[in-house]
Amino acid sequence: MSGPTTNADDLAFLADPRFAAALRRLQHKLERLATRLADVGEDVDDAARALDLLVSALPGALAVVPPSGPRPRPVTREARGVLRAEADAGVPSLEMVRHADGSLEVSVNGRRSFRLPPLLAMLLCILVAPGATADDGLMGWRSKAEVAAALGKQAERAVSPRDVTRVVHRLRTAFHDAGENWFLIQTHRRLGVRFALRV
């Protein structure tokens, strides 16, 4: 039994200049939308910083103190593509030096180091702890429940999967604010969270 056939009439629209023009218009719309979404992302980060300041004032709260200083410049679409490509391939090295206060000095691929506060340091250490390797050769995924349990044990307080989502967001923001590739902190709705480090 043969499958459906394609004749010249079915593909004629591909040669129509109006089709190419429509594709270009759609491409321009998507580029504008991507720019607007990036701007919204900046607003979300600012709101998250303000919320963390409020939450940190609550007794027993799982809080992250936002880093001080000016915000970095927005990243261009081309630069984002390079960062995503690096994250897809994974990085070969991650150096971490722990300080007495629980913070970490972090350097990715020998690049300029930056400091992570204790809670974010805990999360990064959990994500890069020895464990399973994914099919793509990168560190294996860890479920949010698994990360919540490990984070709660280290922080000595109850941590929920929703808390994990928030702390993962803060870790990405810390990487972004330090001028480092925040796409290396990867999330998947079904698989969980991981750091894109080659094993």
C-alpha positions as CSV (number, residue, x, y, z in Angstrom):
1,M,0.0,0.0,0.0
2,S,1.6,3.2,-1.1
3,G,1.6,6.5,0.8
4,P,0.3,9.8,-0.3
5,T,2.0,11.4,-3.3
6,T,3.0,15.0,-3.8
7,N,2.6,16.7,-7.1
8,A,3.9,20.0,-8.4
9,D,0.6,21.8,-7.7
10,D,0.9,20.9,-4.0
11,L,4.3,22.6,-3.8
12,A,3.5,25.5,-6.1
13,F,2.9,27.9,-3.1
14,L,6.5,27.6,-2.1
15,A,7.5,29.5,-5.3
16,D,4.9,32.2,-4.7
17,P,6.6,35.5,-3.6
18,R,3.7,36.1,-1.3
19,F,4.6,33.0,0.7
20,A,8.2,34.2,1.2
21,A,7.0,37.6,2.2
22,A,4.7,36.1,4.7
23,L,7.5,34.1,6.2
24,R,9.7,37.2,6.5
25,R,6.8,39.1,8.2
26,L,6.4,36.2,10.6
27,Q,10.1,36.1,11.3
28,H,10.2,39.8,12.1
29,K,7.2,39.4,14.4
30,L,9.0,36.6,16.3
31,E,12.2,38.7,16.6
32,R,10.2,41.6,18.0
33,L,8.4,39.2,20.4
34,A,11.8,37.7,21.5
35,T,13.0,41.2,22.3
36,R,9.8,42.0,24.3
37,L,10.1,38.7,26.2
38,A,13.7,39.5,27.1
39,D,12.6,42.9,28.5
40,V,9.8,41.2,30.5
41,G,12.4,38.8,31.8
42,E,14.4,41.8,33.2
43,D,11.2,43.0,34.9
44,V,10.6,39.6,36.4
45,D,14.1,39.4,37.7
46,D,13.7,42.8,39.4
47,A,10.4,41.7,40.9
48,A,12.1,38.5,42.2
49,R,14.8,40.5,43.8
50,A,12.3,42.7,45.6
51,L,10.3,39.6,46.7
52,D,13.5,37.9,48.0
53,L,14.2,41.0,50.1
54,L,10.7,40.8,51.6
55,V,10.9,37.0,52.2
56,S,14.3,37.3,53.8
57,A,12.7,39.4,56.6
58,L,10.3,36.6,57.5
59,P,11.5,34.3,60.4
60,G,12.7,30.9,59.1
61,A,12.3,31.9,55.5
62,L,14.3,30.2,52.7
63,A,15.8,33.5,51.4
64,V,18.4,34.5,49.0
65,V,20.0,38.0,49.3
66,P,20.2,39.5,45.8
67,P,23.7,40.6,44.7
68,S,24.4,44.3,44.8
69,G,25.7,46.5,42.1
70,P,24.4,47.6,38.6
71,R,22.6,45.2,36.4
72,P,24.4,43.9,33.4
73,R,23.5,45.0,29.9
74,P,20.9,42.9,28.0
75,V,22.3,40.1,26.0
76,T,21.9,40.2,22.2
77,R,20.0,37.5,20.3
78,E,23.2,36.4,18.7
79,A,25.0,36.1,22.0
80,R,22.1,34.1,23.5
81,G,22.4,31.7,20.6
82,V,26.1,31.1,21.5
83,L,25.3,30.6,25.2
84,R,22.5,28.1,24.3
85,A,24.9,26.2,22.0
86,E,27.5,26.0,24.8
87,A,24.8,24.8,27.2
88,D,23.6,22.2,24.8
89,A,27.1,20.8,24.4
90,G,27.9,21.1,28.1
91,V,31.0,22.6,29.6
92,P,34.1,20.5,30.4
93,S,35.1,22.1,33.7
94,L,33.7,23.7,36.7
95,E,36.0,24.9,39.6
96,M,34.5,25.6,43.0
97,V,36.3,26.9,46.1
98,R,34.3,26.9,49.3
99,H,34.6,29.7,51.8
100,A,34.1,29.5,55.6
101,D,30.8,31.2,55.4
102,G,29.4,28.5,53.1
103,S,29.7,30.6,49.9
104,L,31.4,29.4,46.8
105,E,33.9,31.0,44.4
106,V,32.9,29.5,41.0
107,S,34.8,29.5,37.7
108,V,33.3,27.9,34.5
109,N,35.8,26.7,31.9
110,G,38.6,28.8,33.5
111,R,36.6,32.0,33.0
112,R,36.5,34.9,35.5
113,S,35.3,33.6,38.9
114,F,32.4,34.9,40.9
115,R,30.9,34.2,44.3
116,L,27.7,32.5,45.1
117,P,25.9,33.0,48.5
118,P,25.5,29.9,50.7
119,L,22.1,28.8,49.6
120,L,22.9,29.0,45.9
121,A,26.2,27.3,46.6
122,M,24.3,24.4,48.2
123,L,22.1,24.1,45.1
124,L,25.0,24.1,42.7
125,C,26.9,21.5,44.7
126,I,23.8,19.3,44.7
127,L,23.5,19.6,40.9
128,V,27.1,18.6,40.2
129,A,27.4,15.9,42.9
130,P,28.4,12.5,41.4
131,G,25.5,10.6,40.1
132,A,23.9,9.3,36.9
133,T,25.0,10.4,33.5
134,A,22.4,11.5,30.9
135,D,22.3,10.0,27.4
136,D,23.9,13.1,26.0
137,G,27.0,12.7,28.2
138,L,26.1,15.5,30.6
139,M,25.4,15.3,34.3
140,G,22.2,13.4,35.0
141,W,18.9,15.1,35.8
142,R,17.7,15.4,39.4
143,S,14.0,15.6,40.2
144,K,12.8,18.7,42.1
145,A,11.7,16.4,45.0
146,E,15.2,15.0,45.1
147,V,16.8,18.5,45.1
148,A,14.3,19.7,47.7
149,A,15.2,16.8,50.0
150,A,19.0,17.4,49.6
151,L,18.7,21.2,49.9
152,G,16.5,20.8,53.0
153,K,19.0,18.5,54.6
154,Q,21.8,20.9,54.1
155,A,19.8,24.0,55.0
156,E,18.3,22.2,58.0
157,R,14.8,23.3,57.2
158,A,11.8,22.1,55.2
159,V,12.2,22.8,51.5
160,S,9.4,22.2,48.9
161,P,9.7,21.6,45.2
162,R,8.2,25.1,44.8
163,D,11.1,26.5,46.8
164,V,13.5,24.6,44.4
165,T,11.9,26.4,41.5
166,R,12.5,29.8,43.1
167,V,16.1,29.0,44.1
168,V,16.9,27.6,40.7
169,H,15.7,30.9,39.3
170,R,18.0,32.8,41.7
171,L,20.9,30.6,40.7
172,R,20.3,31.5,37.0
173,T,20.0,35.1,37.9
174,A,23.3,35.0,39.9
175,F,25.1,33.5,36.8
176,H,23.5,36.1,34.6
177,D,24.5,39.0,36.8
178,A,28.0,37.7,37.0
179,G,28.3,37.6,33.2
180,E,28.3,33.8,33.1
181,N,26.2,31.5,31.0
182,W,22.9,31.0,32.9
183,F,21.6,28.5,30.3
184,L,23.9,26.0,31.9
185,I,21.3,25.6,34.7
186,Q,18.8,23.5,32.8
187,T,15.3,22.6,33.8
188,H,12.9,20.0,32.3
189,R,9.2,19.7,33.3
190,R,9.4,15.9,33.6
191,L,13.1,15.3,34.3
192,G,13.9,18.0,36.8
193,V,17.0,20.1,37.0
194,R,20.7,19.7,36.1
195,F,23.9,21.7,35.4
196,A,25.2,21.2,31.9
197,L,28.6,19.8,32.8
198,R,30.2,17.1,30.6
199,V,31.0,13.9,32.5
